[in-house]
């Protein structure tokens, strides 16, 4: 940082140093409307390399981050976390930005957009992206063939599972109840992990029978039906094979046909126990209330029987 910039960031008002106390870790590169995100390394030794790599770039509190649109500077500390800092206003007062989130995950919606764009281009396809409010919570994806996705980065907006126009994709903090998983073969999820001065994006495939299986976007395919992971392909094959077998589930099954969702739920619980995925079984048990409430007495009895067996399998220690 040159001396003039340093003096500007350390402007004194009434004898006190004016500091931007928010630890802003993310910004966009280029201008306030950019969708190119960047994460500032928190350690001083990493910040030197970061500055060298971005010596021609400018950093902004971008509007797609929910920011004020002001330019940012990098702030070096050796005894605490390095971060971006707003320039003081012309009158010397600190910036009054009201950006809702400033941590390293606050630009994840932009990283997801970037990763999905690259994956689509690798398959010769393009899409339009939009970021409905609240900013950072939703990513809408519209492919040229009419396929549409809505990615819920958090639980600020309730997923509309009945929307036939947009397929739901869930972020790390959004958990579907077992009833939803019982009604579809799988759901897609996204997550971002820190990787130096960027974020690595993963696509996950979750089903009743198995916990989420993660893969990089580079390993995904795009078909006429949309996004397809190798885990989803396997689940669809297994589901097709299971559909050719009779659904014999406990003593009540012989008296009346069970709904497909109950059959899927019970088989999912049994498969999760066979593979020993304790956390997955526990989540299915803990989140089953709303699913049970919508069942007929016969179907509910069968589902509760499977739940009791699963709880016995978990045991007091698990």
Phi and psi restraints in degrees (value plus and minus 20) as a CYANA .aco file:
   2 UNK   PHI     -95.4   -55.4
   2 UNK   PSI     140.8   180.8
   3 UNK   PHI     -78.7   -38.7
   3 UNK   PSI     -57.2   -17.2
   4 UNK   PHI     -84.5   -44.5
   4 UNK   PSI     -63.5   -23.5
   5 UNK   PHI     -84.4   -44.4
   5 UNK   PSI     -61.1   -21.1
   6 UNK   PHI     -81.1   -41.1
   6 UNK   PSI     -64.0   -24.0
   7 UNK   PHI     -83.8   -43.8
   7 UNK   PSI     -57.4   -17.4
   8 UNK   PHI     -83.8   -43.8
   8 UNK   PSI     -61.3   -21.3
   9 UNK   PHI     -92.7   -52.7
   9 UNK   PSI     -39.2     0.8
  10 UNK   PHI    -126.9   -86.9
  10 UNK   PSI       5.9    45.9
  11 UNK   PHI     -72.0   -32.0
  11 UNK   PSI     116.5   156.5
  12 UNK   PHI    -121.1   -81.1
  12 UNK   PSI     113.0   153.0
  13 UNK   PHI    -146.5  -106.5
  13 UNK   PSI      98.4   138.4
  14 UNK   PHI      42.9    82.9
  14 UNK   PSI       6.7    46.7
  15 UNK   PHI      68.2   108.2
  15 UNK   PSI     -25.4    14.6
  16 UNK   PHI    -127.2   -87.2
  16 UNK   PSI     125.9   165.9
  17 UNK   PHI     -97.3   -57.3
  17 UNK   PSI     107.3   147.3
  18 UNK   PHI    -105.9   -65.9
  18 UNK   PSI      98.3   138.3
  19 UNK   PHI    -139.5   -99.5
  19 UNK   PSI     122.2   162.2
  20 UNK   PHI    -105.9   -65.9
  20 UNK   PSI      83.0   123.0
  21 UNK   PHI    -103.0   -63.0
  21 UNK   PSI     -29.3    10.7
  22 UNK   PHI     -96.4   -56.4
  22 UNK   PSI     112.0   152.0
  23 UNK   PHI    -105.4   -65.4
  23 UNK   PSI      60.8   100.8
  24 UNK   PHI     -98.1   -58.1
  24 UNK   PSI      93.8   133.8
  25 UNK   PHI    -120.0   -80.0
  25 UNK   PSI     -37.2     2.8
  26 UNK   PHI    -142.0  -102.0
  26 UNK   PSI     133.5   173.5
  27 UNK   PHI    -172.9  -132.9
  27 UNK   PSI     157.6   197.6
  28 UNK   PHI    -137.7   -97.7
  28 UNK   PSI     135.5   175.5
  29 UNK   PHI    -121.3   -81.3
  29 UNK   PSI     113.6   153.6
  30 UNK   PHI      93.9   133.9
  30 UNK   PSI     -83.5   -43.5
  31 UNK   PHI    -182.3  -142.3
  31 UNK   PSI     158.5   198.5
  32 UNK   PHI     -88.3   -48.3
  32 UNK   PSI     -37.0     3.0
  33 UNK   PHI    -120.4   -80.4
  33 UNK   PSI     -14.8    25.2
  34 UNK   PHI     -86.0   -46.0
  34 UNK   PSI     131.3   171.3
  35 UNK   PHI    -135.0   -95.0
  35 UNK   PSI       2.0    42.0
  36 UNK   PHI    -119.1   -79.1
  36 UNK   PSI      83.3   123.3
  37 UNK   PHI    -106.6   -66.6
  37 UNK   PSI     141.5   181.5
  38 UNK   PHI    -170.9  -130.9
  38 UNK   PSI     127.4   167.4
  39 UNK   PHI    -134.3   -94.3
  39 UNK   PSI     111.1   151.1
  40 UNK   PHI    -103.3   -63.3
  40 UNK   PSI     107.6   147.6
  41 UNK   PHI     -82.0   -42.0
  41 UNK   PSI     118.9   158.9
  42 UNK   PHI     -98.8   -58.8
  42 UNK   PSI     -38.3     1.7
  43 UNK   PHI    -116.8   -76.8
  43 UNK   PSI     121.5   161.5
  44 UNK   PHI     -80.4   -40.4
  44 UNK   PSI     -58.9   -18.9
  45 UNK   PHI     -85.1   -45.1
  45 UNK   PSI     -48.9    -8.9
  46 UNK   PHI    -102.9   -62.9
  46 UNK   PSI     -47.4    -7.4
  47 UNK   PHI     -87.2   -47.2
  47 UNK   PSI     -54.5   -14.5
  48 UNK   PHI     -79.7   -39.7
  48 UNK   PSI     -65.3   -25.3
  49 UNK   PHI     -86.4   -46.4
  49 UNK   PSI     -57.5   -17.5
  50 UNK   PHI     -81.6   -41.6
  50 UNK   PSI     -66.2   -26.2
  51 UNK   PHI     -82.5   -42.5
  51 UNK   PSI     -58.8   -18.8
  52 UNK   PHI     -85.2   -45.2
  52 UNK   PSI     -62.0   -22.0
  53 UNK   PHI     -88.0   -48.0
  53 UNK   PSI     -46.4    -6.4
  54 UNK   PHI    -137.2   -97.2
  54 UNK   PSI       9.4    49.4
  55 UNK   PHI     -85.0   -45.0
  55 UNK   PSI     -39.9     0.1
  56 UNK   PHI    -117.5   -77.5
  56 UNK   PSI     -19.9    20.1
  57 UNK   PHI    -119.4   -79.4
  57 UNK   PSI     135.5   175.5
  58 UNK   PHI    -136.9   -96.9
  58 UNK   PSI     129.4   169.4
  59 UNK   PHI    -136.0   -96.0
  59 UNK   PSI     122.7   162.7
  60 UNK   PHI    -158.4  -118.4
  60 UNK   PSI     127.8   167.8
  61 UNK   PHI    -103.4   -63.4
  61 UNK   PSI      58.0    98.0
  62 UNK   PHI     -83.9   -43.9
  62 UNK   PSI     130.9   170.9
  63 UNK   PHI     -87.5   -47.5
  63 UNK   PSI     -47.1    -7.1
  64 UNK   PHI     -96.2   -56.2
  64 UNK   PSI     -25.0    15.0
  65 UNK   PHI    -119.5   -79.5
  65 UNK   PSI     -17.5    22.5
  66 UNK   PHI      58.4    98.4
  66 UNK   PSI      -2.0    38.0
  67 UNK   PHI    -109.3   -69.3
  67 UNK   PSI    -197.7  -157.7
  68 UNK   PHI    -107.7   -67.7
  68 UNK   PSI     -29.7    10.3
  69 UNK   PHI      66.8   106.8
  69 UNK   PSI     -15.5    24.5
  70 UNK   PHI    -102.8   -62.8
  70 UNK   PSI     139.4   179.4
  71 UNK   PHI     -98.3   -58.3
  71 UNK   PSI     129.1   169.1
  72 UNK   PHI    -139.1   -99.1
  72 UNK   PSI     133.7   173.7
  73 UNK   PHI    -137.2   -97.2
  73 UNK   PSI     137.6   177.6
  74 UNK   PHI    -107.5   -67.5
  74 UNK   PSI     117.3   157.3
  75 UNK   PHI    -135.8   -95.8
  75 UNK   PSI      99.7   139.7
  76 UNK   PHI    -114.9   -74.9
  76 UNK   PSI     109.8   149.8
  77 UNK   PHI    -152.1  -112.1
  77 UNK   PSI     126.5   166.5
  78 UNK   PHI    -123.8   -83.8
  78 UNK   PSI     -35.7     4.3
  79 UNK   PHI    -132.2   -92.2
  79 UNK   PSI     -19.9    20.1
  80 UNK   PHI    -176.4  -136.4
  80 UNK   PSI    -195.9  -155.9
  81 UNK   PHI     -88.8   -48.8
  81 UNK   PSI     109.3   149.3
  82 UNK   PHI     -92.9   -52.9
  82 UNK   PSI     132.3   172.3
  83 UNK   PHI    -182.2  -142.2
  83 UNK   PSI     147.0   187.0
  84 UNK   PHI     -94.3   -54.3
  84 UNK   PSI     132.4   172.4
  85 UNK   PHI    -160.2  -120.2
  85 UNK   PSI     114.9   154.9
  86 UNK   PHI     -86.9   -46.9
  86 UNK   PSI     121.3   161.3
  87 UNK   PHI     -87.5   -47.5
  87 UNK   PSI     123.3   163.3
  88 UNK   PHI     -81.6   -41.6
  88 UNK   PSI     137.7   177.7
  89 UNK   PHI     -91.0   -51.0
  89 UNK   PSI     144.0   184.0
  90 UNK   PHI     -74.9   -34.9
  90 UNK   PSI     -48.0    -8.0
  91 UNK   PHI    -104.5   -64.5
  91 UNK   PSI     -15.9    24.1
  92 UNK   PHI      70.3   110.3
  92 UNK   PSI     -28.8    11.2
  93 UNK   PHI     -97.8   -57.8
  93 UNK   PSI     132.1   172.1
  94 UNK   PHI     -87.0   -47.0
  94 UNK   PSI     134.6   174.6
  95 UNK   PHI     -85.5   -45.5
  95 UNK   PSI     123.2   163.2
  96 UNK   PHI    -126.7   -86.7
  96 UNK   PSI      15.3    55.3
  97 UNK   PHI     -77.5   -37.5
  97 UNK   PSI     118.1   158.1
  98 UNK   PHI    -134.1   -94.1
  98 UNK   PSI      11.0    51.0
  99 UNK   PHI     -75.2   -35.2
  99 UNK   PSI     109.8   149.8
 100 UNK   PHI     -91.2   -51.2
 100 UNK   PSI     -47.5    -7.5
 101 UNK   PHI    -163.3  -123.3
 101 UNK   PSI     119.7   159.7
 102 UNK   PHI    -150.6  -110.6
 102 UNK   PSI     -23.9    16.1
 103 UNK   PHI     -92.6   -52.6
 103 UNK   PSI     158.3   198.3
 104 UNK   PHI     -84.3   -44.3
 104 UNK   PSI     -41.2    -1.2
 105 UNK   PHI    -109.3   -69.3
 105 UNK   PSI     -22.1    17.9
 106 UNK   PHI     -92.0   -52.0
 106 UNK   PSI     -32.6     7.4
 107 UNK   PHI    -129.8   -89.8
 107 UNK   PSI      -5.2    34.8
 108 UNK   PHI     -81.6   -41.6
 108 UNK   PSI     -52.6   -12.6
 109 UNK   PHI     -82.3   -42.3
 109 UNK   PSI     -53.3   -13.3
 110 UNK   PHI     -95.5   -55.5
 110 UNK   PSI     -55.4   -15.4
 111 UNK   PHI     -86.9   -46.9
 111 UNK   PSI     -58.3   -18.3
 112 UNK   PHI     -83.5   -43.5
 112 UNK   PSI     -64.2   -24.2
 113 UNK   PHI     -78.7   -38.7
 113 UNK   PSI     -64.6   -24.6
 114 UNK   PHI     -83.6   -43.6
 114 UNK   PSI     -65.4   -25.4
 115 UNK   PHI     -84.6   -44.6
 115 UNK   PSI     -61.2   -21.2
 116 UNK   PHI     -88.6   -48.6
 116 UNK   PSI     -56.7   -16.7
 117 UNK   PHI     -81.2   -41.2
 117 UNK   PSI     -65.5   -25.5
 118 UNK   PHI     -83.0   -43.0
 118 UNK   PSI     -62.1   -22.1
 119 UNK   PHI     -82.1   -42.1
 119 UNK   PSI     -63.4   -23.4
 120 UNK   PHI     -83.7   -43.7
 120 UNK   PSI     -63.6   -23.6
 121 UNK   PHI     -83.3   -43.3
 121 UNK   PSI     -55.5   -15.5
 122 UNK   PHI     -81.3   -41.3
 122 UNK   PSI     -44.8    -4.8
 123 UNK   PHI    -125.5   -85.5
 123 UNK   PSI      -3.4    36.6
 124 UNK   PHI      49.7    89.7
 124 UNK   PSI      10.1    50.1
 125 UNK   PHI    -149.0  -109.0
 125 UNK   PSI     139.0   179.0
 126 UNK   PHI    -154.1  -114.1
 126 UNK   PSI     145.1   185.1
 127 UNK   PHI    -171.9  -131.9
 127 UNK   PSI     139.5   179.5
 128 UNK   PHI    -118.8   -78.8
 128 UNK   PSI     120.3   160.3
 129 UNK   PHI    -139.6   -99.6
 129 UNK   PSI     122.7   162.7
 130 UNK   PHI    -159.1  -119.1
 130 UNK   PSI     135.5   175.5
 131 UNK   PHI    -145.6  -105.6
 131 UNK   PSI      62.4   102.4
 132 UNK   PHI     -84.8   -44.8
 132 UNK   PSI     137.3   177.3
 133 UNK   PHI     -91.1   -51.1
 133 UNK   PSI     133.5   173.5
 134 UNK   PHI     -93.8   -53.8
 134 UNK   PSI     118.2   158.2
 135 UNK   PHI     -77.5   -37.5
 135 UNK   PSI     114.3   154.3
 136 UNK   PHI      73.2   113.2
 136 UNK   PSI     -32.6     7.4
 137 UNK   PHI    -114.3   -74.3
 137 UNK   PSI     -48.9    -8.9
 138 UNK   PHI    -150.5  -110.5
 138 UNK   PSI     124.3   164.3
 139 UNK   PHI    -151.5  -111.5
 139 UNK   PSI      99.0   139.0
 140 UNK   PHI    -118.9   -78.9
 140 UNK   PSI     112.6   152.6
 141 UNK   PHI    -144.0  -104.0
 141 UNK   PSI     103.5   143.5
 142 UNK   PHI    -143.7  -103.7
 142 UNK   PSI      89.6   129.6
 143 UNK   PHI     -99.5   -59.5
 143 UNK   PSI     140.8   180.8
 144 UNK   PHI     -87.2   -47.2
 144 UNK   PSI     -39.8     0.2
 145 UNK   PHI    -110.3   -70.3
 145 UNK   PSI     -16.0    24.0
 146 UNK   PHI      79.7   119.7
 146 UNK   PSI     -29.8    10.2
 147 UNK   PHI     -88.6   -48.6
 147 UNK   PSI     115.9   155.9
 148 UNK   PHI    -153.8  -113.8
 148 UNK   PSI     124.7   164.7
 149 UNK   PHI    -149.5  -109.5
 149 UNK   PSI     130.3   170.3
 150 UNK   PHI    -146.2  -106.2
 150 UNK   PSI      98.1   138.1
 151 UNK   PHI    -117.5   -77.5
 151 UNK   PSI     101.3   141.3
 152 UNK   PHI    -116.8   -76.8
 152 UNK   PSI      81.4   121.4
 153 UNK   PHI     -90.9   -50.9
 153 UNK   PSI     -45.5    -5.5
 154 UNK   PHI    -168.5  -128.5
 154 UNK   PSI    -192.9  -152.9
 155 UNK   PHI    -118.1   -78.1
 155 UNK   PSI       2.6    42.6
 156 UNK   PHI     -84.0   -44.0
 156 UNK   PSI     -53.2   -13.2
 157 UNK   PHI    -139.8   -99.8
 157 UNK   PSI     108.5   148.5
 158 UNK   PHI     -90.5   -50.5
 158 UNK   PSI     108.4   148.4
 159 UNK   PHI     -81.4   -41.4
 159 UNK   PSI     118.2   158.2
 160 UNK   PHI    -117.9   -77.9
 160 UNK   PSI      73.4   113.4
 161 UNK   PHI     -91.5   -51.5
 161 UNK   PSI     -36.7     3.3
 162 UNK   PHI    -111.0   -71.0
 162 UNK   PSI     -22.8    17.2
 163 UNK   PHI     -92.8   -52.8
 163 UNK   PSI      93.6   133.6
 164 UNK   PHI    -103.8   -63.8
 164 UNK   PSI     -28.3    11.7
 165 UNK   PHI    -106.3   -66.3
 165 UNK   PSI     -55.3   -15.3
 166 UNK   PHI    -144.6  -104.6
 166 UNK   PSI     107.9   147.9
 167 UNK   PHI     -99.7   -59.7
 167 UNK   PSI     115.9   155.9
 168 UNK   PHI    -102.6   -62.6
 168 UNK   PSI     113.1   153.1
 169 UNK   PHI    -144.0  -104.0
 169 UNK   PSI     116.0   156.0
 170 UNK   PHI    -128.7   -88.7
 170 UNK   PSI     121.1   161.1
 171 UNK   PHI    -101.5   -61.5
 171 UNK   PSI    -199.7  -159.7
 172 UNK   PHI     -84.5   -44.5
 172 UNK   PSI     -47.7    -7.7
 173 UNK   PHI    -116.6   -76.6
 173 UNK   PSI     -12.6    27.4
 174 UNK   PHI    -130.2   -90.2
 174 UNK   PSI      98.6   138.6
 175 UNK   PHI    -137.2   -97.2
 175 UNK   PSI     100.5   140.5
 176 UNK   PHI     -96.2   -56.2
 176 UNK   PSI     126.6   166.6
 177 UNK   PHI     -96.2   -56.2
 177 UNK   PSI     140.1   180.1
 178 UNK   PHI     -76.8   -36.8
 178 UNK   PSI     -48.0    -8.0
 179 UNK   PHI     -82.3   -42.3
 179 UNK   PSI     -59.1   -19.1
 180 UNK   PHI     -88.3   -48.3
 180 UNK   PSI     -63.0   -23.0
 181 UNK   PHI     -85.4   -45.4
 181 UNK   PSI     -51.0   -11.0
 182 UNK   PHI     -91.0   -51.0
 182 UNK   PSI     -43.1    -3.1
 183 UNK   PHI    -111.3   -71.3
 183 UNK   PSI     -23.3    16.7
 184 UNK   PHI    -165.0  -125.0
 184 UNK   PSI     135.6   175.6
 185 UNK   PHI     -86.8   -46.8
 185 UNK   PSI     -50.7   -10.7
 186 UNK   PHI    -187.4  -147.4
 186 UNK   PSI     145.1   185.1
 187 UNK   PHI    -147.8  -107.8
 187 UNK   PSI     129.0   169.0
 188 UNK   PHI    -111.9   -71.9
 188 UNK   PSI     128.6   168.6
 189 UNK   PHI    -152.7  -112.7
 189 UNK   PSI     140.6   180.6
 190 UNK   PHI    -149.6  -109.6
 190 UNK   PSI     133.3   173.3
 191 UNK   PHI    -172.6  -132.6
 191 UNK   PSI     137.3   177.3
 192 UNK   PHI    -146.4  -106.4
 192 UNK   PSI     116.1   156.1
 193 UNK   PHI    -139.9   -99.9
 193 UNK   PSI     127.0   167.0
 194 UNK   PHI     -87.2   -47.2
 194 UNK   PSI     118.2   158.2
 195 UNK   PHI    -165.5  -125.5
 195 UNK   PSI      63.1   103.1
 196 UNK   PHI      45.9    85.9
 196 UNK   PSI    -147.2  -107.2
 197 UNK   PHI    -114.0   -74.0
 197 UNK   PSI       9.0    49.0
 198 UNK   PHI    -165.4  -125.4
 198 UNK   PSI    -195.1  -155.1
 199 UNK   PHI    -149.5  -109.5
 199 UNK   PSI     109.6   149.6
 200 UNK   PHI    -107.8   -67.8
 200 UNK   PSI     111.3   151.3
 201 UNK   PHI    -124.8   -84.8
 201 UNK   PSI     114.1   154.1
 202 UNK   PHI    -142.4  -102.4
 202 UNK   PSI     128.3   168.3
 203 UNK   PHI    -131.0   -91.0
 203 UNK   PSI     111.1   151.1
 204 UNK   PHI    -134.8   -94.8
 204 UNK   PSI     132.3   172.3
 205 UNK   PHI    -144.2  -104.2
 205 UNK   PSI      97.7   137.7
 206 UNK   PHI    -137.9   -97.9
 206 UNK   PSI     117.2   157.2
 207 UNK   PHI    -157.3  -117.3
 207 UNK   PSI     153.6   193.6
 208 UNK   PHI     -83.0   -43.0
 208 UNK   PSI     -59.3   -19.3
 209 UNK   PHI     -97.7   -57.7
 209 UNK   PSI     -42.5    -2.5
 210 UNK   PHI    -158.2  -118.2
 210 UNK   PSI     128.4   168.4
 211 UNK   PHI     -88.2   -48.2
 211 UNK   PSI     152.8   192.8
 212 UNK   PHI     -83.1   -43.1
 212 UNK   PSI     111.2   151.2
 213 UNK   PHI    -126.5   -86.5
 213 UNK   PSI     101.7   141.7
 214 UNK   PHI    -121.4   -81.4
 214 UNK   PSI     126.7   166.7
 215 UNK   PHI    -171.4  -131.4
 215 UNK   PSI     132.3   172.3
 216 UNK   PHI     -89.8   -49.8
 216 UNK   PSI     134.0   174.0
 217 UNK   PHI     -79.2   -39.2
 217 UNK   PSI     -47.8    -7.8
 218 UNK   PHI     -84.1   -44.1
 218 UNK   PSI     -39.1     0.9
 219 UNK   PHI    -115.4   -75.4
 219 UNK   PSI     -15.8    24.2
 220 UNK   PHI    -112.8   -72.8
 220 UNK   PSI     140.0   180.0
 221 UNK   PHI    -137.5   -97.5
 221 UNK   PSI     139.0   179.0
 222 UNK   PHI    -142.2  -102.2
 222 UNK   PSI      95.9   135.9
 223 UNK   PHI    -129.0   -89.0
 223 UNK   PSI    -196.0  -156.0
 224 UNK   PHI     -82.3   -42.3
 224 UNK   PSI     -44.0    -4.0
 225 UNK   PHI    -111.0   -71.0
 225 UNK   PSI     -23.0    17.0
 226 UNK   PHI      92.9   132.9
 226 UNK   PSI    -171.6  -131.6
 227 UNK   PHI     -85.5   -45.5
 227 UNK   PSI     118.8   158.8
 228 UNK   PHI    -162.5  -122.5
 228 UNK   PSI     101.1   141.1
 229 UNK   PHI    -118.5   -78.5
 229 UNK   PSI     144.1   184.1
 230 UNK   PHI     -84.9   -44.9
 230 UNK   PSI     -54.8   -14.8
 231 UNK   PHI     -85.1   -45.1
 231 UNK   PSI     -60.6   -20.6
 232 UNK   PHI     -84.0   -44.0
 232 UNK   PSI     -60.9   -20.9
 233 UNK   PHI     -79.8   -39.8
 233 UNK   PSI     -62.8   -22.8
 234 UNK   PHI     -86.0   -46.0
 234 UNK   PSI     -62.0   -22.0
 235 UNK   PHI     -81.9   -41.9
 235 UNK   PSI     -61.8   -21.8
 236 UNK   PHI     -85.2   -45.2
 236 UNK   PSI     -58.3   -18.3
 237 UNK   PHI     -84.6   -44.6
 237 UNK   PSI     -65.2   -25.2
 238 UNK   PHI     -84.2   -44.2
 238 UNK   PSI     -58.9   -18.9
 239 UNK   PHI     -86.1   -46.1
 239 UNK   PSI     -58.6   -18.6
 240 UNK   PHI     -85.1   -45.1
 240 UNK   PSI     -61.3   -21.3
 241 UNK   PHI     -86.0   -46.0
 241 UNK   PSI     -60.3   -20.3
 242 UNK   PHI     -86.1   -46.1
 242 UNK   PSI     -51.1   -11.1
 243 UNK   PHI     -87.4   -47.4
 243 UNK   PSI     -38.7     1.3
 244 UNK   PHI    -109.8   -69.8
 244 UNK   PSI     -20.8    19.2
 245 UNK   PHI    -124.2   -84.2
 245 UNK   PSI     127.9   167.9
 246 UNK   PHI     -86.1   -46.1
 246 UNK   PSI     121.5   161.5
 247 UNK   PHI    -108.0   -68.0
 247 UNK   PSI      62.1   102.1
 248 UNK   PHI    -121.1   -81.1
 248 UNK   PSI      87.9   127.9
 249 UNK   PHI    -151.9  -111.9
 249 UNK   PSI      69.6   109.6
 250 UNK   PHI      57.7    97.7
 250 UNK   PSI     158.9   198.9
 251 UNK   PHI     -89.6   -49.6
 251 UNK   PSI     -41.7    -1.7
 252 UNK   PHI    -103.0   -63.0
 252 UNK   PSI     -35.7     4.3
 253 UNK   PHI     -86.4   -46.4
 253 UNK   PSI     -49.6    -9.6
 254 UNK   PHI     -92.3   -52.3
 254 UNK   PSI     -37.9     2.1
 255 UNK   PHI    -111.6   -71.6
 255 UNK   PSI     -47.9    -7.9
 256 UNK   PHI    -177.7  -137.7
 256 UNK   PSI     131.0   171.0
 257 UNK   PHI     -92.9   -52.9
 257 UNK   PSI     114.9   154.9
 258 UNK   PHI    -108.9   -68.9
 258 UNK   PSI     127.7   167.7
 259 UNK   PHI     -80.0   -40.0
 259 UNK   PSI     129.2   169.2
 260 UNK   PHI     -78.6   -38.6
 260 UNK   PSI     -56.1   -16.1
 261 UNK   PHI     -82.6   -42.6
 261 UNK   PSI     -56.9   -16.9
 262 UNK   PHI     -89.4   -49.4
 262 UNK   PSI     -62.6   -22.6
 263 UNK   PHI     -78.6   -38.6
 263 UNK   PSI     -65.3   -25.3
 264 UNK   PHI     -84.1   -44.1
 264 UNK   PSI     -61.4   -21.4
 265 UNK   PHI     -82.7   -42.7
 265 UNK   PSI     -67.2   -27.2
 266 UNK   PHI     -84.9   -44.9
 266 UNK   PSI     -65.8   -25.8
 267 UNK   PHI     -83.6   -43.6
 267 UNK   PSI     -56.1   -16.1
 268 UNK   PHI     -84.4   -44.4
 268 UNK   PSI     -63.3   -23.3
 269 UNK   PHI     -80.2   -40.2
 269 UNK   PSI     -65.4   -25.4
 270 UNK   PHI     -84.0   -44.0
 270 UNK   PSI     -62.3   -22.3
 271 UNK   PHI     -85.1   -45.1
 271 UNK   PSI     -60.0   -20.0
 272 UNK   PHI     -84.2   -44.2
 272 UNK   PSI     -55.0   -15.0
 273 UNK   PHI     -91.2   -51.2
 273 UNK   PSI     -58.4   -18.4
 274 UNK   PHI     -82.9   -42.9
 274 UNK   PSI     -57.4   -17.4
 275 UNK   PHI    -105.8   -65.8
 275 UNK   PSI     -24.1    15.9
 276 UNK   PHI      52.8    92.8
 276 UNK   PSI       5.5    45.5
 277 UNK   PHI    -106.3   -66.3
 277 UNK   PSI      66.6   106.6
 278 UNK   PHI     -78.9   -38.9
 278 UNK   PSI     -70.2   -30.2
 279 UNK   PHI     -80.6   -40.6
 279 UNK   PSI     -57.9   -17.9
 280 UNK   PHI     -86.7   -46.7
 280 UNK   PSI     -64.2   -24.2
 281 UNK   PHI     -81.9   -41.9
 281 UNK   PSI     -62.9   -22.9
 282 UNK   PHI     -82.0   -42.0
 282 UNK   PSI     -62.1   -22.1
 283 UNK   PHI     -84.4   -44.4
 283 UNK   PSI     -59.2   -19.2
 284 UNK   PHI     -83.6   -43.6
 284 UNK   PSI     -61.2   -21.2
 285 UNK   PHI     -87.2   -47.2
 285 UNK   PSI     -65.9   -25.9
 286 UNK   PHI     -89.5   -49.5
 286 UNK   PSI     -46.4    -6.4
 287 UNK   PHI    -122.9   -82.9
 287 UNK   PSI      -1.5    38.5
 288 UNK   PHI    -108.7   -68.7
 288 UNK   PSI     -28.5    11.5
 289 UNK   PHI     -77.7   -37.7
 289 UNK   PSI     -70.8   -30.8
 290 UNK   PHI     -85.7   -45.7
 290 UNK   PSI     -51.7   -11.7
 291 UNK   PHI     -86.0   -46.0
 291 UNK   PSI     -65.2   -25.2
 292 UNK   PHI     -84.8   -44.8
 292 UNK   PSI     -55.7   -15.7
 293 UNK   PHI     -81.9   -41.9
 293 UNK   PSI     -43.4    -3.4
 294 UNK   PHI    -118.8   -78.8
 294 UNK   PSI      -9.5    30.5
 295 UNK   PHI    -119.9   -79.9
 295 UNK   PSI     135.5   175.5
 296 UNK   PHI     -90.6   -50.6
 296 UNK   PSI     141.6   181.6
 297 UNK   PHI     -74.5   -34.5
 297 UNK   PSI     -63.0   -23.0
 298 UNK   PHI     -86.5   -46.5
 298 UNK   PSI     -66.0   -26.0
 299 UNK   PHI     -86.0   -46.0
 299 UNK   PSI     -58.7   -18.7
 300 UNK   PHI     -84.7   -44.7
 300 UNK   PSI     -59.9   -19.9
 301 UNK   PHI     -80.6   -40.6
 301 UNK   PSI     -59.8   -19.8
 302 UNK   PHI     -88.4   -48.4
 302 UNK   PSI     -61.7   -21.7
 303 UNK   PHI     -86.1   -46.1
 303 UNK   PSI     -60.2   -20.2
 304 UNK   PHI     -86.8   -46.8
 304 UNK   PSI     -54.4   -14.4
 305 UNK   PHI     -81.7   -41.7
 305 UNK   PSI     -64.8   -24.8
 306 UNK   PHI     -84.6   -44.6
 306 UNK   PSI     -56.9   -16.9
 307 UNK   PHI     -85.9   -45.9
 307 UNK   PSI     -61.1   -21.1
 308 UNK   PHI     -82.0   -42.0
 308 UNK   PSI     -61.5   -21.5
 309 UNK   PHI     -83.6   -43.6
 309 UNK   PSI     -59.1   -19.1
 310 UNK   PHI     -86.2   -46.2
 310 UNK   PSI     -60.1   -20.1
 311 UNK   PHI     -87.3   -47.3
 311 UNK   PSI     -56.0   -16.0
 312 UNK   PHI     -84.9   -44.9
 312 UNK   PSI     -60.2   -20.2
 313 UNK   PHI     -83.4   -43.4
 313 UNK   PSI     -59.3   -19.3
 314 UNK   PHI     -84.0   -44.0
 314 UNK   PSI     -62.9   -22.9
 315 UNK   PHI      48.3    88.3
 315 UNK   PSI     151.2   191.2
 316 UNK   PHI     -88.4   -48.4
 316 UNK   PSI     -50.2   -10.2
 317 UNK   PHI     -95.5   -55.5
 317 UNK   PSI     -60.6   -20.6
